[in-house]
Amino acid sequence: VPTHDCSTYLPDALGSVFDQTLDLFELIVVDDGSTDATTEVLRRCGDARLRTVTQPRQGAAAARNRGVSMARAPFLAFLDADDLWHPDKLRAQCAALAVEPGLDMVFGHVEEFDDVTGEVRLAAPGYSSGTMMVRRPAFMSVGQFSVAWQVGEFIDWYLRATELGLTGDVLPEVVLLRRLHDSNSGRTAGDDRQEYLRIIKNALNEA
């Protein structure tokens, strides 16, 4: 879980991990230079499965990479500090990877909800870091998330994974609840959209 000044939502995100129906996991939170109450939120957590580390502000990609470097489990999964996992996410995805030994990564559906009104949008297949579970060797074969991108690090990683021929599947279940709020509602507009286009262009040029 990479986090930067997200203490308002972080307790809910952590709670959604601790409430998993499959409780065999390690939770790593990388505090990416927060200046709010994040340190206090983590201090109050008191769960032995939580490991934390603080680093100077470097961005989400660097924070995810730091978490990967600390992780000891055979599978990797990611969660933004303002989103929530469905309680059955880990169980469903671990089961899918166990049934298909040749499967490198598995995704699921995502449901979006408005933080103010509570309005829920229809669930849809989701290809994002928050919906993914990936085998560690498969992730490492692709390499780390690129710190060259501000918001498109997962798109870049996924395109590289596809180019390498990694196999993936999408579960019909909802695995991620994405919170819509003022700080993220415009993330696919303006400069961010241009970054996504540059990532895709780079991938095509290298193909």
Phi and psi in degrees as GROMACS dihedral restraints (atoms count N, CA, C in turn):
[ dihedral_restraints ]
;  ai    aj    ak    al  type     phi  dphi    fc
    3     4     5     6     1   -81.1    20    10
    4     5     6     7     1   139.8    20    10
    6     7     8     9     1  -144.4    20    10
    7     8     9    10     1   141.5    20    10
    9    10    11    12     1  -143.4    20    10
   10    11    12    13     1   112.4    20    10
   12    13    14    15     1    50.2    20    10
   13    14    15    16     1    48.9    20    10
   15    16    17    18     1  -124.5    20    10
   16    17    18    19     1    32.9    20    10
   18    19    20    21     1   -64.1    20    10
   19    20    21    22     1   -22.6    20    10
   21    22    23    24     1   -64.9    20    10
   22    23    24    25     1   -39.9    20    10
   24    25    26    27     1  -102.3    20    10
   25    26    27    28     1   -18.4    20    10
   27    28    29    30     1   -56.4    20    10
   28    29    30    31     1   -41.7    20    10
   30    31    32    33     1   -57.5    20    10
   31    32    33    34     1   -39.7    20    10
   33    34    35    36     1   -66.4    20    10
   34    35    36    37     1   -41.1    20    10
   36    37    38    39     1   -61.9    20    10
   37    38    39    40     1   -47.2    20    10
   39    40    41    42     1   -63.5    20    10
   40    41    42    43     1   -41.3    20    10
   42    43    44    45     1   -59.4    20    10
   43    44    45    46     1   -35.9    20    10
   45    46    47    48     1   -69.3    20    10
   46    47    48    49     1   -23.4    20    10
   48    49    50    51     1   -79.9    20    10
   49    50    51    52     1   -46.7    20    10
   51    52    53    54     1   -65.6    20    10
   52    53    54    55     1   -21.5    20    10
   54    55    56    57     1   -89.2    20    10
   55    56    57    58     1     8.0    20    10
   57    58    59    60     1   -61.8    20    10
   58    59    60    61     1   141.3    20    10
   60    61    62    63     1   -71.7    20    10
   61    62    63    64     1   -17.8    20    10
   63    64    65    66     1  -107.3    20    10
   64    65    66    67     1   112.2    20    10
   66    67    68    69     1  -102.4    20    10
   67    68    69    70     1    14.2    20    10
   69    70    71    72     1   -90.9    20    10
   70    71    72    73     1    87.5    20    10
   72    73    74    75     1  -155.5    20    10
   73    74    75    76     1   163.4    20    10
   75    76    77    78     1  -117.8    20    10
   76    77    78    79     1   136.8    20    10
   78    79    80    81     1  -110.8    20    10
   79    80    81    82     1   120.0    20    10
   81    82    83    84     1  -115.3    20    10
   82    83    84    85     1   121.3    20    10
   84    85    86    87     1  -108.9    20    10
   85    86    87    88     1   125.0    20    10
   87    88    89    90     1  -106.7    20    10
   88    89    90    91     1   109.0    20    10
   90    91    92    93     1   -81.5    20    10
   91    92    93    94     1   108.9    20    10
   93    94    95    96     1   -92.8    20    10
   94    95    96    97     1    67.5    20    10
   96    97    98    99     1    71.3    20    10
   97    98    99   100     1    36.1    20    10
   99   100   101   102     1   -67.1    20    10
  100   101   102   103     1   148.3    20    10
  102   103   104   105     1  -119.2    20    10
  103   104   105   106     1     6.8    20    10
  105   106   107   108     1   -99.2    20    10
  106   107   108   109     1  -146.7    20    10
  108   109   110   111     1   -91.6    20    10
  109   110   111   112     1    19.3    20    10
  111   112   113   114     1   -56.6    20    10
  112   113   114   115     1   -44.2    20    10
  114   115   116   117     1   -58.4    20    10
  115   116   117   118     1   -40.9    20    10
  117   118   119   120     1   -68.8    20    10
  118   119   120   121     1   -40.0    20    10
  120   121   122   123     1   -58.6    20    10
  121   122   123   124     1   -45.1    20    10
  123   124   125   126     1   -70.1    20    10
  124   125   126   127     1   -35.5    20    10
  126   127   128   129     1   -64.6    20    10
  127   128   129   130     1   -35.9    20    10
  129   130   131   132     1   -77.3    20    10
  130   131   132   133     1   -11.8    20    10
  132   133   134   135     1   -62.1    20    10
  133   134   135   136     1   -53.5    20    10
  135   136   137   138     1    65.0    20    10
  136   137   138   139     1    31.0    20    10
  138   139   140   141     1  -111.6    20    10
  139   140   141   142     1   128.8    20    10
  141   142   143   144     1   -65.4    20    10
  142   143   144   145     1   -18.1    20    10
  144   145   146   147     1   -80.3    20    10
  145   146   147   148     1    -7.6    20    10
  147   148   149   150     1   -91.2    20    10
  148   149   150   151     1   130.1    20    10
  150   151   152   153     1  -122.7    20    10
  151   152   153   154     1   138.6    20    10
  153   154   155   156     1  -128.8    20    10
  154   155   156   157     1   153.6    20    10
  156   157   158   159     1  -148.8    20    10
  157   158   159   160     1   144.4    20    10
  159   160   161   162     1  -115.3    20    10
  160   161   162   163     1   138.1    20    10
  162   163   164   165     1  -138.3    20    10
  163   164   165   166     1   158.1    20    10
  165   166   167   168     1   -60.4    20    10
  166   167   168   169     1   153.6    20    10
  168   169   170   171     1   -54.6    20    10
  169   170   171   172     1   118.1    20    10
  171   172   173   174     1  -132.6    20    10
  172   173   174   175     1   -10.6    20    10
  174   175   176   177     1   105.2    20    10
  175   176   177   178     1   163.9    20    10
  177   178   179   180     1   -62.5    20    10
  178   179   180   181     1   -39.7    20    10
  180   181   182   183     1   -62.1    20    10
  181   182   183   184     1   -46.7    20    10
  183   184   185   186     1   -63.8    20    10
  184   185   186   187     1   -37.4    20    10
  186   187   188   189     1   -66.2    20    10
  187   188   189   190     1   -42.6    20    10
  189   190   191   192     1   -62.5    20    10
  190   191   192   193     1   -42.7    20    10
  192   193   194   195     1   -61.8    20    10
  193   194   195   196     1   -38.9    20    10
  195   196   197   198     1   -62.1    20    10
  196   197   198   199     1   -42.5    20    10
  198   199   200   201     1   -62.6    20    10
  199   200   201   202     1   -42.2    20    10
  201   202   203   204     1   -60.0    20    10
  202   203   204   205     1   -41.8    20    10
  204   205   206   207     1   -65.2    20    10
  205   206   207   208     1   -25.6    20    10
  207   208   209   210     1   -89.8    20    10
  208   209   210   211     1   -22.2    20    10
  210   211   212   213     1   -69.1    20    10
  211   212   213   214     1   146.1    20    10
  213   214   215   216     1  -116.6    20    10
  214   215   216   217     1    -7.7    20    10
  216   217   218   219     1   -79.9    20    10
  217   218   219   220     1   157.5    20    10
  219   220   221   222     1   -74.9    20    10
  220   221   222   223     1   -18.1    20    10
  222   223   224   225     1  -117.2    20    10
  223   224   225   226     1   148.1    20    10
  225   226   227   228     1  -119.0    20    10
  226   227   228   229     1   139.5    20    10
  228   229   230   231     1  -143.1    20    10
  229   230   231   232     1   152.7    20    10
  231   232   233   234     1  -130.4    20    10
  232   233   234   235     1   149.4    20    10
  234   235   236   237     1  -146.1    20    10
  235   236   237   238     1   128.2    20    10
  237   238   239   240     1   -72.1    20    10
  238   239   240   241     1   150.1    20    10
  240   241   242   243     1   -70.5    20    10
  241   242   243   244     1   -10.0    20    10
  243   244   245   246     1  -108.9    20    10
  244   245   246   247     1     5.6    20    10
  246   247   248   249     1  -110.7    20    10
  247   248   249   250     1   177.5    20    10
  249   250   251   252     1  -133.8    20    10
  250   251   252   253     1   142.1    20    10
  252   253   254   255     1   -87.3    20    10
  253   254   255   256     1   144.0    20    10
  255   256   257   258     1   -66.6    20    10
  256   257   258   259     1   143.8    20    10
  258   259   260   261     1   -54.9    20    10
  259   260   261   262     1   -28.0    20    10
  261   262   263   264     1   -97.5    20    10
  262   263   264   265     1    10.1    20    10
  264   265   266   267     1   -56.7    20    10
  265   266   267   268     1   -55.6    20    10
  267   268   269   270     1   -64.3    20    10
  268   269   270   271     1   -40.9    20    10
  270   271   272   273     1   -63.4    20    10
  271   272   273   274     1   -46.8    20    10
  273   274   275   276     1   -64.8    20    10
  274   275   276   277     1   -41.8    20    10
  276   277   278   279     1   -76.8    20    10
  277   278   279   280     1   -36.8    20    10
  279   280   281   282     1   -62.0    20    10
  280   281   282   283     1   -40.4    20    10
  282   283   284   285     1   -63.2    20    10
  283   284   285   286     1   -41.2    20    10
  285   286   287   288     1   -64.1    20    10
  286   287   288   289     1   -41.0    20    10
  288   289   290   291     1   -71.2    20    10
  289   290   291   292     1   -30.3    20    10
  291   292   293   294     1   -70.5    20    10
  292   293   294   295     1   -37.4    20    10
  294   295   296   297     1   -71.7    20    10
  295   296   297   298     1   -34.0    20    10
  297   298   299   300     1  -117.6    20    10
  298   299   300   301     1    87.0    20    10
  300   301   302   303     1   -59.7    20    10
  301   302   303   304     1   -23.8    20    10
  303   304   305   306     1   -86.3    20    10
  304   305   306   307     1    -0.9    20    10
  306   307   308   309     1   -84.3    20    10
  307   308   309   310     1   127.3    20    10
  309   310   311   312     1   -86.1    20    10
  310   311   312   313     1   -36.5    20    10
  312   313   314   315     1  -151.9    20    10
  313   314   315   316     1   155.5    20    10
  315   316   317   318     1  -138.3    20    10
  316   317   318   319     1   139.7    20    10
  318   319   320   321     1  -115.7    20    10
  319   320   321   322     1  -168.7    20    10
  321   322   323   324     1  -161.4    20    10
  322   323   324   325     1  -169.1    20    10
  324   325   326   327     1   -88.9    20    10
  325   326   327   328     1   154.6    20    10
  327   328   329   330     1  -123.0    20    10
  328   329   330   331     1   140.3    20    10
  330   331   332   333     1  -118.6    20    10
  331   332   333   334     1   129.2    20    10
  333   334   335   336     1  -101.3    20    10
  334   335   336   337     1   142.4    20    10
  336   337   338   339     1  -136.6    20    10
  337   338   339   340     1   143.8    20    10
  339   340   341   342     1   -79.8    20    10
  340   341   342   343     1   126.7    20    10
  342   343   344   345     1   -65.7    20    10
  343   344   345   346     1   -26.9    20    10
  345   346   347   348     1   -91.4    20    10
  346   347   348   349     1   -51.0    20    10
  348   349   350   351     1   -89.2    20    10
  349   350   351   352     1   -21.2    20    10
  351   352   353   354     1    81.3    20    10
  352   353   354   355     1    -0.9    20    10
  354   355   356   357     1   -60.0    20    10
  355   356   357   358     1   135.2    20    10
  357   358   359   360     1  -110.2    20    10
  358   359   360   361     1   132.5    20    10
  360   361   362   363     1   -92.2    20    10
  361   362   363   364     1   150.8    20    10
  363   364   365   366     1   -56.4    20    10
  364   365   366   367     1   134.8    20    10
  366   367   368   369     1   -63.9    20    10
  367   368   369   370     1   145.2    20    10
  369   370   371   372     1  -144.5    20    10
  370   371   372   373     1   156.9    20    10
  372   373   374   375     1   -56.2    20    10
  373   374   375   376     1   137.6    20    10
  375   376   377   378     1  -127.8    20    10
  376   377   378   379     1   123.9    20    10
  378   379   380   381     1  -108.4    20    10
  379   380   381   382     1    98.0    20    10
  381   382   383   384     1  -155.2    20    10
  382   383   384   385     1   168.4    20    10
  384   385   386   387     1   -62.4    20    10
  385   386   387   388     1   -34.2    20    10
  387   388   389   390     1   -72.0    20    10
  388   389   390   391     1   -22.4    20    10
  390   391   392   393     1   -96.5    20    10
  391   392   393   394     1    -6.2    20    10
  393   394   395   396     1   -93.0    20    10
  394   395   396   397     1   143.0    20    10
  396   397   398   399     1  -125.7    20    10
  397   398   399   400     1   132.7    20    10
  399   400   401   402     1  -135.0    20    10
  400   401   402   403     1   143.7    20    10
  402   403   404   405     1   -67.8    20    10
  403   404   405   406     1   138.3    20    10
  405   406   407   408     1   -55.2    20    10
  406   407   408   409     1   -48.2    20    10
  408   409   410   411     1   -58.9    20    10
  409   410   411   412     1   -36.1    20    10
  411   412   413   414     1   -66.4    20    10
  412   413   414   415     1   -44.6    20    10
  414   415   416   417     1   -59.5    20    10
  415   416   417   418     1   -46.1    20    10
  417   418   419   420     1   -66.9    20    10
  418   419   420   421     1   -28.2    20    10
  420   421   422   423     1   -66.9    20    10
  421   422   423   424     1   -29.3    20    10
  423   424   425   426     1   -81.3    20    10
  424   425   426   427     1   -38.4    20    10
  426   427   428   429     1   106.7    20    10
  427   428   429   430     1   177.7    20    10
  429   430   431   432     1   -70.5    20    10
  430   431   432   433     1   166.9    20    10
  432   433   434   435     1   -67.5    20    10
  433   434   435   436     1   138.3    20    10
  435   436   437   438     1   -76.9    20    10
  436   437   438   439     1   128.1    20    10
  438   439   440   441     1   -82.0    20    10
  439   440   441   442     1     1.7    20    10
  441   442   443   444     1   -73.6    20    10
  442   443   444   445     1   -17.6    20    10
  444   445   446   447     1  -109.7    20    10
  445   446   447   448     1   142.8    20    10
  447   448   449   450     1   -82.5    20    10
  448   449   450   451     1   -40.1    20    10
  450   451   452   453     1  -130.2    20    10
  451   452   453   454     1   -12.5    20    10
  453   454   455   456     1  -104.1    20    10
  454   455   456   457     1    22.9    20    10
  456   457   458   459     1   -62.5    20    10
  457   458   459   460     1   -33.2    20    10
  459   460   461   462     1   -73.2    20    10
  460   461   462   463     1   -42.5    20    10
  462   463   464   465     1   -57.0    20    10
  463   464   465   466     1   -45.0    20    10
  465   466   467   468     1   -60.2    20    10
  466   467   468   469     1   -45.9    20    10
  468   469   470   471     1   -63.1    20    10
  469   470   471   472     1   -43.9    20    10
  471   472   473   474     1   -65.9    20    10
  472   473   474   475     1   -38.7    20    10
  474   475   476   477     1   -63.4    20    10
  475   476   477   478     1   -39.6    20    10
  477   478   479   480     1   -66.4    20    10
  478   479   480   481     1   -38.3    20    10
  480   481   482   483     1   -63.7    20    10
  481   482   483   484     1   -41.8    20    10
  483   484   485   486     1   -64.1    20    10
  484   485   486   487     1   -41.8    20    10
  486   487   488   489     1   -61.9    20    10
  487   488   489   490     1   -33.8    20    10
  489   490   491   492     1   -79.0    20    10
  490   491   492   493     1    -9.8    20    10
  492   493   494   495     1    88.2    20    10
  493   494   495   496     1    19.1    20    10
  495   496   497   498     1   -63.4    20    10
  496   497   498   499     1   144.7    20    10
  498   499   500   501     1  -100.4    20    10
  499   500   501   502     1   142.1    20    10
  501   502   503   504     1  -142.9    20    10
  502   503   504   505     1   163.1    20    10
  504   505   506   507     1  -141.8    20    10
  505   506   507   508     1   159.6    20    10
  507   508   509   510     1  -120.2    20    10
  508   509   510   511     1   119.2    20    10
  510   511   512   513     1   -74.6    20    10
  511   512   513   514     1   151.3    20    10
  513   514   515   516     1   -75.8    20    10
  514   515   516   517     1   -14.6    20    10
  516   517   518   519     1   -79.2    20    10
  517   518   519   520     1   152.2    20    10
  519   520   521   522     1   -73.9    20    10
  520   521   522   523     1   125.5    20    10
  522   523   524   525     1  -115.5    20    10
  523   524   525   526     1   -18.0    20    10
  525   526   527   528     1  -135.1    20    10
  526   527   528   529     1   136.1    20    10
  528   529   530   531     1  -110.3    20    10
  529   530   531   532     1   110.7    20    10
  531   532   533   534     1   -95.0    20    10
  532   533   534   535     1   122.9    20    10
  534   535   536   537     1   -84.3    20    10
  535   536   537   538     1   128.4    20    10
  537   538   539   540     1  -100.9    20    10
  538   539   540   541     1   122.7    20    10
  540   541   542   543     1  -147.3    20    10
  541   542   543   544     1   178.3    20    10
  543   544   545   546     1   -59.1    20    10
  544   545   546   547     1   -31.8    20    10
  546   547   548   549     1   -79.8    20    10
  547   548   549   550     1   -15.5    20    10
  549   550   551   552     1  -124.4    20    10
  550   551   552   553     1    -5.7    20    10
  552   553   554   555     1   -64.9    20    10
  553   554   555   556     1   -21.7    20    10
  555   556   557   558     1  -108.3    20    10
  556   557   558   559     1    20.7    20    10
  558   559   560   561     1   -68.7    20    10
  559   560   561   562     1   -17.6    20    10
  561   562   563   564     1  -101.8    20    10
  562   563   564   565     1    16.6    20    10
  564   565   566   567     1  -110.6    20    10
  565   566   567   568     1   165.3    20    10
  567   568   569   570     1    57.4    20    10
  568   569   570   571     1  -128.4    20    10
  570   571   572   573     1   -61.3    20    10
  571   572   573   574     1   -34.9    20    10
  573   574   575   576     1   -63.1    20    10
  574   575   576   577     1   -44.3    20    10
  576   577   578   579     1   -62.3    20    10
  577   578   579   580     1   -39.0    20    10
  579   580   581   582     1   -63.1    20    10
  580   581   582   583     1   -36.2    20    10
  582   583   584   585     1   -65.3    20    10
  583   584   585   586     1   -41.8    20    10
  585   586   587   588     1   -58.8    20    10
  586   587   588   589     1   -42.3    20    10
  588   589   590   591     1   -64.2    20    10
  589   590   591   592     1   -38.4    20    10
  591   592   593   594     1   -66.9    20    10
  592   593   594   595     1   -36.6    20    10
  594   595   596   597     1   -63.3    20    10
  595   596   597   598     1   -46.5    20    10
  597   598   599   600     1   -64.2    20    10
  598   599   600   601     1   -41.0    20    10
  600   601   602   603     1   -61.6    20    10
  601   602   603   604     1   -43.0    20    10
  603   604   605   606     1   -62.2    20    10
  604   605   606   607     1   -41.6    20    10
  606   607   608   609     1   -62.9    20    10
  607   608   609   610     1   -42.0    20    10
  609   610   611   612     1   -66.3    20    10
  610   611   612   613     1   -38.0    20    10
  612   613   614   615     1   -66.2    20    10
  613   614   615   616     1   -31.2    20    10
  615   616   617   618     1   -87.9    20    10
  616   617   618   619     1   -12.1    20    10
